[in-house]
Amino acid sequence: MVNKKVRCAWSESSDFMREYHDTEWGVPQRSDRVLFEYIVLDSFQAGLSWATMVHKREHFRKAFSGFEPEKIARYDKRKMSLLLNDKGIIRHRGKIESTVSNAKIFLRVQKEYGSFSKYLWAWVGDMPMQNSWSAIEQVPTTTKESDAVSSDLKKRGFRFFGSTICYAFMQGAGLVNDHITACFRYKQVVS
């Protein structure tokens, strides 16, 4: 009899999602460029399944200049119009425009704190929050930390980054460990 790895149930929908779960989700991320990538993807995901975003990720990466906020902050109306016609991404005018304005705010936060990572990780005491959920139904969709980060970024002008999106971002970027305790990745991402 072969022992099957126990995973968070949401990851079992496809090989693609298992790979994402097994190698990336919940791993503490401190690279500003990658954090911005996660912000963009999570912001576009609002109202859609995360699997859709994972499948479209490579096309998003090409369409949005490798998720480099310096480049995206300089997008003009012509570039945004091209994105609105790009069938490989989610063609939502508000989300495209907010990605450009969020890139500008992201760069201001970087300048103010030395890096966006320093700003972000300060909200959780520079250490991932360790939860111990036994079932996916126990995992919250927001927390006081996601409320605080989302609210602060909203005051700075961020859009499409409410508390629910922010918490999903925090989970993916490893600011919080929300793997269920039976999942083989739970202990692997514990700091």
PyMOL commands that place a pseudoatom at each C-alpha (Angstrom):
pseudoatom trace, name=CA, resn=MET, resi=1, chain=A, elem=C, hetatm=0, pos=[0.000, 0.000, 0.000]
pseudoatom trace, name=CA, resn=VAL, resi=2, chain=A, elem=C, hetatm=0, pos=[1.359, 3.406, -1.020]
pseudoatom trace, name=CA, resn=ASN, resi=3, chain=A, elem=C, hetatm=0, pos=[1.123, 6.262, 1.455]
pseudoatom trace, name=CA, resn=LYS, resi=4, chain=A, elem=C, hetatm=0, pos=[-0.502, 9.218, -0.251]
pseudoatom trace, name=CA, resn=LYS, resi=5, chain=A, elem=C, hetatm=0, pos=[0.682, 12.675, 0.782]
pseudoatom trace, name=CA, resn=VAL, resi=6, chain=A, elem=C, hetatm=0, pos=[-1.990, 14.582, 2.631]
pseudoatom trace, name=CA, resn=ARG, resi=7, chain=A, elem=C, hetatm=0, pos=[-2.504, 18.043, 1.170]
pseudoatom trace, name=CA, resn=CYS, resi=8, chain=A, elem=C, hetatm=0, pos=[-4.839, 20.954, 1.709]
pseudoatom trace, name=CA, resn=ALA, resi=9, chain=A, elem=C, hetatm=0, pos=[-8.026, 19.873, -0.100]
pseudoatom trace, name=CA, resn=TRP, resi=10, chain=A, elem=C, hetatm=0, pos=[-8.135, 22.926, -2.395]
pseudoatom trace, name=CA, resn=SER, resi=11, chain=A, elem=C, hetatm=0, pos=[-4.902, 21.796, -4.070]
pseudoatom trace, name=CA, resn=GLU, resi=12, chain=A, elem=C, hetatm=0, pos=[-6.237, 18.445, -5.266]
pseudoatom trace, name=CA, resn=SER, resi=13, chain=A, elem=C, hetatm=0, pos=[-8.159, 19.833, -8.256]
pseudoatom trace, name=CA, resn=SER, resi=14, chain=A, elem=C, hetatm=0, pos=[-5.291, 19.389, -10.755]
pseudoatom trace, name=CA, resn=ASP, resi=15, chain=A, elem=C, hetatm=0, pos=[-1.613, 18.550, -11.117]
pseudoatom trace, name=CA, resn=PHE, resi=16, chain=A, elem=C, hetatm=0, pos=[-1.011, 22.249, -11.732]
pseudoatom trace, name=CA, resn=MET, resi=17, chain=A, elem=C, hetatm=0, pos=[-2.593, 23.237, -8.415]
pseudoatom trace, name=CA, resn=ARG, resi=18, chain=A, elem=C, hetatm=0, pos=[-0.803, 20.441, -6.534]
pseudoatom trace, name=CA, resn=GLU, resi=19, chain=A, elem=C, hetatm=0, pos=[2.517, 21.696, -7.883]
pseudoatom trace, name=CA, resn=TYR, resi=20, chain=A, elem=C, hetatm=0, pos=[1.707, 25.266, -6.816]
pseudoatom trace, name=CA, resn=HIS, resi=21, chain=A, elem=C, hetatm=0, pos=[0.640, 24.059, -3.346]
pseudoatom trace, name=CA, resn=ASP, resi=22, chain=A, elem=C, hetatm=0, pos=[3.641, 21.767, -2.906]
pseudoatom trace, name=CA, resn=THR, resi=23, chain=A, elem=C, hetatm=0, pos=[6.317, 24.245, -3.932]
pseudoatom trace, name=CA, resn=GLU, resi=24, chain=A, elem=C, hetatm=0, pos=[5.097, 27.800, -3.459]
pseudoatom trace, name=CA, resn=TRP, resi=25, chain=A, elem=C, hetatm=0, pos=[1.930, 28.470, -1.459]
pseudoatom trace, name=CA, resn=GLY, resi=26, chain=A, elem=C, hetatm=0, pos=[2.711, 29.567, 2.069]
pseudoatom trace, name=CA, resn=VAL, resi=27, chain=A, elem=C, hetatm=0, pos=[6.478, 29.812, 1.604]
pseudoatom trace, name=CA, resn=PRO, resi=28, chain=A, elem=C, hetatm=0, pos=[7.676, 33.062, 3.225]
pseudoatom trace, name=CA, resn=GLN, resi=29, chain=A, elem=C, hetatm=0, pos=[8.427, 35.479, 0.400]
pseudoatom trace, name=CA, resn=ARG, resi=30, chain=A, elem=C, hetatm=0, pos=[10.611, 38.551, 0.836]
pseudoatom trace, name=CA, resn=SER, resi=31, chain=A, elem=C, hetatm=0, pos=[11.401, 39.506, -2.756]
pseudoatom trace, name=CA, resn=ASP, resi=32, chain=A, elem=C, hetatm=0, pos=[9.717, 42.803, -3.633]
pseudoatom trace, name=CA, resn=ARG, resi=33, chain=A, elem=C, hetatm=0, pos=[9.238, 41.773, -7.252]
pseudoatom trace, name=CA, resn=VAL, resi=34, chain=A, elem=C, hetatm=0, pos=[7.569, 38.498, -6.289]
pseudoatom trace, name=CA, resn=LEU, resi=35, chain=A, elem=C, hetatm=0, pos=[5.426, 40.225, -3.661]
pseudoatom trace, name=CA, resn=PHE, resi=36, chain=A, elem=C, hetatm=0, pos=[4.243, 42.634, -6.351]
pseudoatom trace, name=CA, resn=GLU, resi=37, chain=A, elem=C, hetatm=0, pos=[3.482, 39.685, -8.646]
pseudoatom trace, name=CA, resn=TYR, resi=38, chain=A, elem=C, hetatm=0, pos=[1.321, 38.152, -5.922]
pseudoatom trace, name=CA, resn=ILE, resi=39, chain=A, elem=C, hetatm=0, pos=[-0.451, 41.479, -5.363]
pseudoatom trace, name=CA, resn=VAL, resi=40, chain=A, elem=C, hetatm=0, pos=[-1.265, 41.755, -9.074]
pseudoatom trace, name=CA, resn=LEU, resi=41, chain=A, elem=C, hetatm=0, pos=[-2.487, 38.174, -9.358]
pseudoatom trace, name=CA, resn=ASP, resi=42, chain=A, elem=C, hetatm=0, pos=[-4.546, 38.332, -6.167]
pseudoatom trace, name=CA, resn=SER, resi=43, chain=A, elem=C, hetatm=0, pos=[-6.092, 41.635, -7.233]
pseudoatom trace, name=CA, resn=PHE, resi=44, chain=A, elem=C, hetatm=0, pos=[-7.095, 40.201, -10.605]
pseudoatom trace, name=CA, resn=GLN, resi=45, chain=A, elem=C, hetatm=0, pos=[-8.395, 37.038, -8.946]
pseudoatom trace, name=CA, resn=ALA, resi=46, chain=A, elem=C, hetatm=0, pos=[-11.243, 38.852, -7.166]
pseudoatom trace, name=CA, resn=GLY, resi=47, chain=A, elem=C, hetatm=0, pos=[-14.432, 37.091, -8.221]
pseudoatom trace, name=CA, resn=LEU, resi=48, chain=A, elem=C, hetatm=0, pos=[-12.605, 34.249, -9.969]
pseudoatom trace, name=CA, resn=SER, resi=49, chain=A, elem=C, hetatm=0, pos=[-11.021, 30.976, -8.913]
pseudoatom trace, name=CA, resn=TRP, resi=50, chain=A, elem=C, hetatm=0, pos=[-7.371, 30.943, -7.904]
pseudoatom trace, name=CA, resn=ALA, resi=51, chain=A, elem=C, hetatm=0, pos=[-6.825, 28.057, -10.330]
pseudoatom trace, name=CA, resn=THR, resi=52, chain=A, elem=C, hetatm=0, pos=[-7.714, 30.453, -13.168]
pseudoatom trace, name=CA, resn=MET, resi=53, chain=A, elem=C, hetatm=0, pos=[-4.962, 32.805, -12.039]
pseudoatom trace, name=CA, resn=VAL, resi=54, chain=A, elem=C, hetatm=0, pos=[-2.372, 30.059, -11.632]
pseudoatom trace, name=CA, resn=HIS, resi=55, chain=A, elem=C, hetatm=0, pos=[-3.143, 28.850, -15.172]
pseudoatom trace, name=CA, resn=LYS, resi=56, chain=A, elem=C, hetatm=0, pos=[-2.922, 32.374, -16.627]
pseudoatom trace, name=CA, resn=ARG, resi=57, chain=A, elem=C, hetatm=0, pos=[0.129, 33.374, -14.583]
pseudoatom trace, name=CA, resn=GLU, resi=58, chain=A, elem=C, hetatm=0, pos=[2.754, 33.000, -17.327]
pseudoatom trace, name=CA, resn=HIS, resi=59, chain=A, elem=C, hetatm=0, pos=[0.702, 35.061, -19.738]
pseudoatom trace, name=CA, resn=PHE, resi=60, chain=A, elem=C, hetatm=0, pos=[0.199, 37.705, -17.040]
pseudoatom trace, name=CA, resn=ARG, resi=61, chain=A, elem=C, hetatm=0, pos=[3.961, 37.713, -16.485]
pseudoatom trace, name=CA, resn=LYS, resi=62, chain=A, elem=C, hetatm=0, pos=[4.558, 38.458, -20.184]
pseudoatom trace, name=CA, resn=ALA, resi=63, chain=A, elem=C, hetatm=0, pos=[1.743, 40.989, -20.462]
pseudoatom trace, name=CA, resn=PHE, resi=64, chain=A, elem=C, hetatm=0, pos=[2.794, 42.853, -17.304]
pseudoatom trace, name=CA, resn=SER, resi=65, chain=A, elem=C, hetatm=0, pos=[6.533, 43.234, -17.942]
pseudoatom trace, name=CA, resn=GLY, resi=66, chain=A, elem=C, hetatm=0, pos=[7.633, 40.426, -15.643]
pseudoatom trace, name=CA, resn=PHE, resi=67, chain=A, elem=C, hetatm=0, pos=[5.680, 42.081, -12.808]
pseudoatom trace, name=CA, resn=GLU, resi=68, chain=A, elem=C, hetatm=0, pos=[8.342, 44.779, -12.504]
pseudoatom trace, name=CA, resn=PRO, resi=69, chain=A, elem=C, hetatm=0, pos=[6.576, 47.650, -10.726]
pseudoatom trace, name=CA, resn=GLU, resi=70, chain=A, elem=C, hetatm=0, pos=[9.000, 50.240, -12.157]
pseudoatom trace, name=CA, resn=LYS, resi=71, chain=A, elem=C, hetatm=0, pos=[7.907, 49.351, -15.693]
pseudoatom trace, name=CA, resn=ILE, resi=72, chain=A, elem=C, hetatm=0, pos=[4.205, 48.964, -14.887]
pseudoatom trace, name=CA, resn=ALA, resi=73, chain=A, elem=C, hetatm=0, pos=[4.118, 52.357, -13.134]
pseudoatom trace, name=CA, resn=ARG, resi=74, chain=A, elem=C, hetatm=0, pos=[5.032, 53.939, -16.494]
pseudoatom trace, name=CA, resn=TYR, resi=75, chain=A, elem=C, hetatm=0, pos=[2.224, 52.273, -18.489]
pseudoatom trace, name=CA, resn=ASP, resi=76, chain=A, elem=C, hetatm=0, pos=[0.258, 54.798, -20.521]
pseudoatom trace, name=CA, resn=LYS, resi=77, chain=A, elem=C, hetatm=0, pos=[-3.243, 54.675, -22.014]
pseudoatom trace, name=CA, resn=ARG, resi=78, chain=A, elem=C, hetatm=0, pos=[-1.939, 52.975, -25.148]
pseudoatom trace, name=CA, resn=LYS, resi=79, chain=A, elem=C, hetatm=0, pos=[-0.374, 50.123, -23.153]
pseudoatom trace, name=CA, resn=MET, resi=80, chain=A, elem=C, hetatm=0, pos=[-3.519, 49.765, -21.030]
pseudoatom trace, name=CA, resn=SER, resi=81, chain=A, elem=C, hetatm=0, pos=[-5.602, 49.595, -24.217]
pseudoatom trace, name=CA, resn=LEU, resi=82, chain=A, elem=C, hetatm=0, pos=[-3.382, 46.771, -25.502]
pseudoatom trace, name=CA, resn=LEU, resi=83, chain=A, elem=C, hetatm=0, pos=[-3.897, 44.925, -22.221]
pseudoatom trace, name=CA, resn=LEU, resi=84, chain=A, elem=C, hetatm=0, pos=[-7.667, 45.331, -22.513]
pseudoatom trace, name=CA, resn=ASN, resi=85, chain=A, elem=C, hetatm=0, pos=[-7.461, 43.438, -25.794]
pseudoatom trace, name=CA, resn=ASP, resi=86, chain=A, elem=C, hetatm=0, pos=[-5.149, 40.693, -24.515]
pseudoatom trace, name=CA, resn=LYS, resi=87, chain=A, elem=C, hetatm=0, pos=[-7.181, 37.463, -24.362]
pseudoatom trace, name=CA, resn=GLY, resi=88, chain=A, elem=C, hetatm=0, pos=[-4.529, 35.761, -22.212]
pseudoatom trace, name=CA, resn=ILE, resi=89, chain=A, elem=C, hetatm=0, pos=[-5.298, 37.889, -19.149]
pseudoatom trace, name=CA, resn=ILE, resi=90, chain=A, elem=C, hetatm=0, pos=[-8.419, 38.999, -17.302]
pseudoatom trace, name=CA, resn=ARG, resi=91, chain=A, elem=C, hetatm=0, pos=[-9.584, 41.973, -19.369]
pseudoatom trace, name=CA, resn=HIS, resi=92, chain=A, elem=C, hetatm=0, pos=[-11.025, 44.221, -16.686]
pseudoatom trace, name=CA, resn=ARG, resi=93, chain=A, elem=C, hetatm=0, pos=[-10.401, 47.940, -17.139]
pseudoatom trace, name=CA, resn=GLY, resi=94, chain=A, elem=C, hetatm=0, pos=[-10.577, 48.748, -13.420]
pseudoatom trace, name=CA, resn=LYS, resi=95, chain=A, elem=C, hetatm=0, pos=[-8.129, 46.003, -12.483]
pseudoatom trace, name=CA, resn=ILE, resi=96, chain=A, elem=C, hetatm=0, pos=[-5.700, 46.990, -15.230]
pseudoatom trace, name=CA, resn=GLU, resi=97, chain=A, elem=C, hetatm=0, pos=[-5.832, 50.663, -14.228]
pseudoatom trace, name=CA, resn=SER, resi=98, chain=A, elem=C, hetatm=0, pos=[-5.466, 49.784, -10.548]
pseudoatom trace, name=CA, resn=THR, resi=99, chain=A, elem=C, hetatm=0, pos=[-2.406, 47.636, -11.311]
pseudoatom trace, name=CA, resn=VAL, resi=100, chain=A, elem=C, hetatm=0, pos=[-0.708, 50.698, -12.794]
pseudoatom trace, name=CA, resn=SER, resi=101, chain=A, elem=C, hetatm=0, pos=[-1.696, 52.987, -9.911]
pseudoatom trace, name=CA, resn=ASN, resi=102, chain=A, elem=C, hetatm=0, pos=[-0.853, 50.277, -7.335]
pseudoatom trace, name=CA, resn=ALA, resi=103, chain=A, elem=C, hetatm=0, pos=[2.613, 49.949, -8.909]
pseudoatom trace, name=CA, resn=LYS, resi=104, chain=A, elem=C, hetatm=0, pos=[3.205, 53.661, -8.302]
pseudoatom trace, name=CA, resn=ILE, resi=105, chain=A, elem=C, hetatm=0, pos=[2.104, 53.334, -4.674]
pseudoatom trace, name=CA, resn=PHE, resi=106, chain=A, elem=C, hetatm=0, pos=[4.186, 50.173, -4.251]
pseudoatom trace, name=CA, resn=LEU, resi=107, chain=A, elem=C, hetatm=0, pos=[7.271, 52.131, -5.377]
pseudoatom trace, name=CA, resn=ARG, resi=108, chain=A, elem=C, hetatm=0, pos=[6.493, 54.938, -2.908]
pseudoatom trace, name=CA, resn=VAL, resi=109, chain=A, elem=C, hetatm=0, pos=[6.213, 52.395, -0.069]
pseudoatom trace, name=CA, resn=GLN, resi=110, chain=A, elem=C, hetatm=0, pos=[9.521, 50.843, -1.189]
pseudoatom trace, name=CA, resn=LYS, resi=111, chain=A, elem=C, hetatm=0, pos=[11.188, 54.238, -1.032]
pseudoatom trace, name=CA, resn=GLU, resi=112, chain=A, elem=C, hetatm=0, pos=[9.670, 55.070, 2.361]
pseudoatom trace, name=CA, resn=TYR, resi=113, chain=A, elem=C, hetatm=0, pos=[10.605, 51.751, 4.035]
pseudoatom trace, name=CA, resn=GLY, resi=114, chain=A, elem=C, hetatm=0, pos=[13.659, 50.677, 2.059]
pseudoatom trace, name=CA, resn=SER, resi=115, chain=A, elem=C, hetatm=0, pos=[11.666, 47.796, 0.570]
pseudoatom trace, name=CA, resn=PHE, resi=116, chain=A, elem=C, hetatm=0, pos=[8.053, 46.768, 0.308]
pseudoatom trace, name=CA, resn=SER, resi=117, chain=A, elem=C, hetatm=0, pos=[9.017, 43.562, 2.077]
pseudoatom trace, name=CA, resn=LYS, resi=118, chain=A, elem=C, hetatm=0, pos=[10.139, 45.485, 5.201]
pseudoatom trace, name=CA, resn=TYR, resi=119, chain=A, elem=C, hetatm=0, pos=[6.856, 47.401, 5.219]
pseudoatom trace, name=CA, resn=LEU, resi=120, chain=A, elem=C, hetatm=0, pos=[4.763, 44.261, 4.786]
pseudoatom trace, name=CA, resn=TRP, resi=121, chain=A, elem=C, hetatm=0, pos=[6.549, 41.932, 7.173]
pseudoatom trace, name=CA, resn=ALA, resi=122, chain=A, elem=C, hetatm=0, pos=[6.435, 44.533, 9.960]
pseudoatom trace, name=CA, resn=TRP, resi=123, chain=A, elem=C, hetatm=0, pos=[2.660, 43.913, 10.138]
pseudoatom trace, name=CA, resn=VAL, resi=124, chain=A, elem=C, hetatm=0, pos=[3.316, 40.366, 11.368]
pseudoatom trace, name=CA, resn=GLY, resi=125, chain=A, elem=C, hetatm=0, pos=[6.357, 41.071, 13.553]
pseudoatom trace, name=CA, resn=ASP, resi=126, chain=A, elem=C, hetatm=0, pos=[8.748, 39.951, 10.788]
pseudoatom trace, name=CA, resn=MET, resi=127, chain=A, elem=C, hetatm=0, pos=[7.753, 36.297, 11.343]
pseudoatom trace, name=CA, resn=PRO, resi=128, chain=A, elem=C, hetatm=0, pos=[5.056, 34.202, 9.642]
pseudoatom trace, name=CA, resn=MET, resi=129, chain=A, elem=C, hetatm=0, pos=[1.931, 33.764, 11.745]
pseudoatom trace, name=CA, resn=GLN, resi=130, chain=A, elem=C, hetatm=0, pos=[1.544, 30.063, 12.536]
pseudoatom trace, name=CA, resn=ASN, resi=131, chain=A, elem=C, hetatm=0, pos=[-2.014, 28.777, 12.540]
pseudoatom trace, name=CA, resn=SER, resi=132, chain=A, elem=C, hetatm=0, pos=[-3.056, 25.242, 13.392]
pseudoatom trace, name=CA, resn=TRP, resi=133, chain=A, elem=C, hetatm=0, pos=[-6.234, 24.487, 11.488]
pseudoatom trace, name=CA, resn=SER, resi=134, chain=A, elem=C, hetatm=0, pos=[-7.328, 20.861, 11.275]
pseudoatom trace, name=CA, resn=ALA, resi=135, chain=A, elem=C, hetatm=0, pos=[-9.863, 21.514, 8.487]
pseudoatom trace, name=CA, resn=ILE, resi=136, chain=A, elem=C, hetatm=0, pos=[-10.101, 23.975, 5.621]
pseudoatom trace, name=CA, resn=GLU, resi=137, chain=A, elem=C, hetatm=0, pos=[-13.465, 25.160, 6.959]
pseudoatom trace, name=CA, resn=GLN, resi=138, chain=A, elem=C, hetatm=0, pos=[-11.665, 26.658, 9.969]
pseudoatom trace, name=CA, resn=VAL, resi=139, chain=A, elem=C, hetatm=0, pos=[-9.466, 28.938, 7.870]
pseudoatom trace, name=CA, resn=PRO, resi=140, chain=A, elem=C, hetatm=0, pos=[-10.711, 32.539, 8.017]
pseudoatom trace, name=CA, resn=THR, resi=141, chain=A, elem=C, hetatm=0, pos=[-11.123, 34.744, 4.974]
pseudoatom trace, name=CA, resn=THR, resi=142, chain=A, elem=C, hetatm=0, pos=[-9.892, 37.849, 6.817]
pseudoatom trace, name=CA, resn=THR, resi=143, chain=A, elem=C, hetatm=0, pos=[-8.001, 38.618, 10.019]
pseudoatom trace, name=CA, resn=LYS, resi=144, chain=A, elem=C, hetatm=0, pos=[-7.200, 41.732, 12.023]
pseudoatom trace, name=CA, resn=GLU, resi=145, chain=A, elem=C, hetatm=0, pos=[-3.803, 41.732, 10.279]
pseudoatom trace, name=CA, resn=SER, resi=146, chain=A, elem=C, hetatm=0, pos=[-5.302, 41.590, 6.787]
pseudoatom trace, name=CA, resn=ASP, resi=147, chain=A, elem=C, hetatm=0, pos=[-7.797, 44.281, 7.820]
pseudoatom trace, name=CA, resn=ALA, resi=148, chain=A, elem=C, hetatm=0, pos=[-4.918, 46.500, 8.985]
pseudoatom trace, name=CA, resn=VAL, resi=149, chain=A, elem=C, hetatm=0, pos=[-2.674, 45.971, 5.935]
pseudoatom trace, name=CA, resn=SER, resi=150, chain=A, elem=C, hetatm=0, pos=[-5.565, 46.416, 3.516]
pseudoatom trace, name=CA, resn=SER, resi=151, chain=A, elem=C, hetatm=0, pos=[-6.759, 49.537, 5.306]
pseudoatom trace, name=CA, resn=ASP, resi=152, chain=A, elem=C, hetatm=0, pos=[-3.290, 51.096, 5.334]
pseudoatom trace, name=CA, resn=LEU, resi=153, chain=A, elem=C, hetatm=0, pos=[-2.718, 50.370, 1.649]
pseudoatom trace, name=CA, resn=LYS, resi=154, chain=A, elem=C, hetatm=0, pos=[-6.193, 51.671, 0.826]
pseudoatom trace, name=CA, resn=LYS, resi=155, chain=A, elem=C, hetatm=0, pos=[-5.349, 54.942, 2.626]
pseudoatom trace, name=CA, resn=ARG, resi=156, chain=A, elem=C, hetatm=0, pos=[-2.245, 55.129, 0.439]
pseudoatom trace, name=CA, resn=GLY, resi=157, chain=A, elem=C, hetatm=0, pos=[-4.456, 54.690, -2.660]
pseudoatom trace, name=CA, resn=PHE, resi=158, chain=A, elem=C, hetatm=0, pos=[-4.326, 50.936, -3.352]
pseudoatom trace, name=CA, resn=ARG, resi=159, chain=A, elem=C, hetatm=0, pos=[-7.362, 49.532, -5.132]
pseudoatom trace, name=CA, resn=PHE, resi=160, chain=A, elem=C, hetatm=0, pos=[-8.696, 45.981, -5.576]
pseudoatom trace, name=CA, resn=PHE, resi=161, chain=A, elem=C, hetatm=0, pos=[-6.948, 44.898, -2.404]
pseudoatom trace, name=CA, resn=GLY, resi=162, chain=A, elem=C, hetatm=0, pos=[-9.604, 44.566, 0.292]
pseudoatom trace, name=CA, resn=SER, resi=163, chain=A, elem=C, hetatm=0, pos=[-9.123, 42.488, 3.404]
pseudoatom trace, name=CA, resn=THR, resi=164, chain=A, elem=C, hetatm=0, pos=[-10.199, 39.187, 1.795]
pseudoatom trace, name=CA, resn=ILE, resi=165, chain=A, elem=C, hetatm=0, pos=[-7.828, 39.649, -1.147]
pseudoatom trace, name=CA, resn=CYS, resi=166, chain=A, elem=C, hetatm=0, pos=[-5.124, 40.815, 1.252]
pseudoatom trace, name=CA, resn=TYR, resi=167, chain=A, elem=C, hetatm=0, pos=[-5.517, 37.705, 3.406]
pseudoatom trace, name=CA, resn=ALA, resi=168, chain=A, elem=C, hetatm=0, pos=[-5.298, 35.420, 0.359]
pseudoatom trace, name=CA, resn=PHE, resi=169, chain=A, elem=C, hetatm=0, pos=[-2.142, 37.323, -0.592]
pseudoatom trace, name=CA, resn=MET, resi=170, chain=A, elem=C, hetatm=0, pos=[-0.726, 36.886, 2.931]
pseudoatom trace, name=CA, resn=GLN, resi=171, chain=A, elem=C, hetatm=0, pos=[-1.410, 33.136, 2.751]
pseudoatom trace, name=CA, resn=GLY, resi=172, chain=A, elem=C, hetatm=0, pos=[0.276, 32.749, -0.624]
pseudoatom trace, name=CA, resn=ALA, resi=173, chain=A, elem=C, hetatm=0, pos=[3.260, 34.907, 0.337]
pseudoatom trace, name=CA, resn=GLY, resi=174, chain=A, elem=C, hetatm=0, pos=[3.819, 32.998, 3.557]
pseudoatom trace, name=CA, resn=LEU, resi=175, chain=A, elem=C, hetatm=0, pos=[3.052, 35.781, 6.011]
pseudoatom trace, name=CA, resn=VAL, resi=176, chain=A, elem=C, hetatm=0, pos=[0.684, 33.247, 7.507]
pseudoatom trace, name=CA, resn=ASN, resi=177, chain=A, elem=C, hetatm=0, pos=[0.878, 29.457, 7.492]
pseudoatom trace, name=CA, resn=ASP, resi=178, chain=A, elem=C, hetatm=0, pos=[-2.636, 28.257, 6.696]
pseudoatom trace, name=CA, resn=HIS, resi=179, chain=A, elem=C, hetatm=0, pos=[-1.760, 24.752, 5.546]
pseudoatom trace, name=CA, resn=ILE, resi=180, chain=A, elem=C, hetatm=0, pos=[-3.946, 22.400, 7.556]
pseudoatom trace, name=CA, resn=THR, resi=181, chain=A, elem=C, hetatm=0, pos=[-1.960, 20.571, 10.237]
pseudoatom trace, name=CA, resn=ALA, resi=182, chain=A, elem=C, hetatm=0, pos=[-2.306, 17.190, 8.496]
pseudoatom trace, name=CA, resn=CYS, resi=183, chain=A, elem=C, hetatm=0, pos=[-0.875, 18.605, 5.241]
pseudoatom trace, name=CA, resn=PHE, resi=184, chain=A, elem=C, hetatm=0, pos=[2.685, 17.502, 4.590]
pseudoatom trace, name=CA, resn=ARG, resi=185, chain=A, elem=C, hetatm=0, pos=[3.635, 21.133, 3.838]
pseudoatom trace, name=CA, resn=TYR, resi=186, chain=A, elem=C, hetatm=0, pos=[2.481, 22.436, 7.235]
pseudoatom trace, name=CA, resn=LYS, resi=187, chain=A, elem=C, hetatm=0, pos=[5.683, 21.528, 9.061]
pseudoatom trace, name=CA, resn=GLN, resi=188, chain=A, elem=C, hetatm=0, pos=[7.847, 22.319, 6.052]
pseudoatom trace, name=CA, resn=VAL, resi=189, chain=A, elem=C, hetatm=0, pos=[6.853, 25.994, 6.017]
pseudoatom trace, name=CA, resn=VAL, resi=190, chain=A, elem=C, hetatm=0, pos=[6.898, 26.480, 9.795]
pseudoatom trace, name=CA, resn=SER, resi=191, chain=A, elem=C, hetatm=0, pos=[9.675, 28.906, 10.658]
for i in range(1, 191): cmd.bond("trace and resi %d" % i, "trace and resi %d" % (i + 1))
show_as sticks, trace
zoom trace
